[in-house]
Amino acid sequence: MSFWNKLVTFLTPLPSGKRAKNAKGQFIADDKSTPHINEAYVDGKKPVKKRKPRTGYGKSARIKE
């Protein structure tokens, strides 16, 4: 990773993941006519999903006796 990419990733905040709500307290849906902004979240960015750790190695790794 270049120096510039490291600097940009350091300075840009992570998405908060907080959903936007209207005056009634209901969640706001994303407006599909604006593809670069996600209105469903407060900061306009969808949070990144965390990958689940792999558990086990499947049937081939089991020892049968």
C-alpha positions as a Markdown table, in Angstrom:
| # | Residue | x | y | z |
|---|---|---|---|---|
| 1 | Met | 0.0 | 0.0 | 0.0 |
| 2 | Ser | 1.4 | 3.4 | -0.9 |
| 3 | Phe | 1.9 | 6.2 | 1.5 |
| 4 | Trp | -1.0 | 8.2 | 0.0 |
| 5 | Asn | -3.4 | 5.3 | 0.4 |
| 6 | Lys | -2.3 | 4.8 | 4.0 |
| 7 | Leu | -2.8 | 8.5 | 4.7 |
| 8 | Val | -6.3 | 8.6 | 3.2 |
| 9 | Thr | -7.5 | 5.5 | 5.1 |
| 10 | Phe | -6.1 | 6.9 | 8.3 |
| 11 | Leu | -7.9 | 10.3 | 7.8 |
| 12 | Thr | -11.3 | 9.0 | 6.6 |
| 13 | Pro | -13.6 | 8.0 | 9.5 |
| 14 | Leu | -15.1 | 4.5 | 9.6 |
| 15 | Pro | -18.8 | 4.3 | 8.9 |
| 16 | Ser | -20.8 | 4.6 | 12.1 |
| 17 | Gly | -23.5 | 2.1 | 11.2 |
| 18 | Lys | -26.2 | 4.3 | 12.8 |
| 19 | Arg | -29.5 | 4.2 | 10.9 |
| 20 | Ala | -31.3 | 7.4 | 10.0 |
| 21 | Lys | -34.7 | 8.0 | 11.4 |
| 22 | Asn | -37.5 | 10.4 | 10.5 |
| 23 | Ala | -39.5 | 12.6 | 13.0 |
| 24 | Lys | -41.8 | 9.6 | 13.9 |
| 25 | Gly | -38.8 | 7.4 | 14.8 |
| 26 | Gln | -39.2 | 5.2 | 11.8 |
| 27 | Phe | -36.2 | 4.1 | 9.7 |
| 28 | Ile | -35.6 | 6.0 | 6.5 |
| 29 | Ala | -35.0 | 4.0 | 3.3 |
| 30 | Asp | -32.2 | 4.5 | 0.8 |
| 31 | Asp | -33.1 | 6.8 | -2.2 |
| 32 | Lys | -32.1 | 4.8 | -5.3 |
| 33 | Ser | -31.8 | 7.9 | -7.5 |
| 34 | Thr | -28.6 | 9.0 | -5.6 |
| 35 | Pro | -26.2 | 6.0 | -5.9 |
| 36 | His | -23.2 | 7.7 | -4.3 |
| 37 | Ile | -25.0 | 8.6 | -1.0 |
| 38 | Asn | -26.9 | 6.1 | 1.2 |
| 39 | Glu | -29.7 | 8.0 | 3.0 |
| 40 | Ala | -30.5 | 5.0 | 5.2 |
| 41 | Tyr | -27.5 | 5.8 | 7.4 |
| 42 | Val | -26.7 | 9.0 | 9.3 |
| 43 | Asp | -23.2 | 9.5 | 7.8 |
| 44 | Gly | -24.2 | 8.3 | 4.3 |
| 45 | Lys | -22.0 | 5.2 | 4.3 |
| 46 | Lys | -23.1 | 1.6 | 4.8 |
| 47 | Pro | -21.0 | -0.2 | 7.5 |
| 48 | Val | -18.6 | -3.0 | 6.3 |
| 49 | Lys | -19.8 | -6.5 | 7.2 |
| 50 | Lys | -17.4 | -8.4 | 9.4 |
| 51 | Arg | -16.5 | -11.9 | 8.2 |
| 52 | Lys | -17.3 | -14.8 | 10.4 |
| 53 | Pro | -14.3 | -16.9 | 11.5 |
| 54 | Arg | -14.2 | -20.3 | 9.9 |
| 55 | Thr | -15.1 | -23.0 | 12.4 |
| 56 | Gly | -14.0 | -26.5 | 11.8 |
| 57 | Tyr | -12.5 | -28.0 | 8.7 |
| 58 | Gly | -15.4 | -30.1 | 7.4 |
| 59 | Lys | -15.9 | -33.9 | 7.1 |
| 60 | Ser | -12.5 | -34.6 | 5.5 |
| 61 | Ala | -10.6 | -33.5 | 8.5 |
| 62 | Arg | -12.5 | -35.7 | 11.0 |
| 63 | Ile | -10.9 | -38.9 | 12.2 |
| 64 | Lys | -13.0 | -42.0 | 12.0 |
| 65 | Glu | -12.2 | -44.9 | 14.2 |
